[in-house]
Amino acid sequence: MKSVLLDAAGHRRSPATMPGYPRGRPPRNKGERYPADPPTVEEIVAVMRTISDRVDGHRLRALIVLLWRAGLRISQALALRECDLDRSRGAVLVRRGKGGKRREVGMDRWAWQQLDPWLEIRRKLPIGPLLCVIHGPTAGRRWEPSAARKQLHHSAVQAGVRRRFAPHQLRHAHAVEMAHEGVPLVVIQRQLGHYVGAHLGITSVYLQGIDSSEIISTVNARPSPTISATAGLQMDR
């Protein structure tokens, strides 16, 4: 008789979760090229307003804040732990960035305020990743990227956003907005973890010479996101 494997919650495991399942299968988005088409401030705020005030809604808002206002990749945001947040300095520790590099990034005061509701909820859950599973026997464990992406997509659809609203698009929005605010390019590069290679010569010397405290203080001092009074984003309750 063929045995049935169950996950930690006692549910039957999907074949897609088994080791080796994707081996030899091309990714569904293979060959796709997505343009750098970041959402506007109005669209992001609309999504945040559409999200419910339930526990999972506060978690999703926290994810959006970390992607949009700290410029993190989704893998970096989901790997964060509570101790990686240093509110007194306005700093977020990325323990393992692209290429395995460890770095600190800055986040503005408005973003820290938006995190508060989720942080209050998180303190009542088992110790683990900052953005974690909320319900059931796996509560406190890592929130899976596929589940986070799905919830983000559904919220964007509900908000009426008529463009791709993926985690990396929020990271693009972070960079574009800072450039519009006049933040120096070298600070943006370091904030995003774009460490240039030796082939860029003297530029790499200047970039590596920027102290982390300068990056954090620059990003931490960013203004709150503003939208037009005629944006029409007020949700009917």
Number of C-alpha atoms within 10 A of each C-alpha: 3 4 5 8 12 11 11 10 11 9 10 11 14 10 11 9 10 10 8 10 10 12 7 7 8 9 8 7 7 7 8 7 7 8 8 10 14 23 21 15 18 17 21 22 18 22 24 21 17 20 21 13 12 8 14 17 18 22 26 21 23 24 23 27 24 28 23 25 28 25 28 28 21 20 14 17 23 20 19 22 19 15 10 16 18 14 14 6 13 20 23 24 18 22 15 14 18 14 8 9 11 12 16 22 24 27 29 22 17 16 22 18 10 16 18 13 15 20 17 11 13 21 11 9 16 14 14 17 20 27 25 24 20 19 12 9 11 15 16 20 18 18 19 13 14 9 10 17 16 11 15 21 18 14 22 22 15 12 20 13 18 10 12 15 22 16 24 18 20 28 23 19 22 24 22 15 17 17 14 8 11 8 17 12 13 18 22 20 15 21 25 22 21 14 16 15 10 10 8 9 10 9 14 15 13 10 17 13 9 13 11 18 13 12 23 22 17 19 23 23 14 18 12 11 14 9 14 9 7 7 10 10 17 10 9 5 3
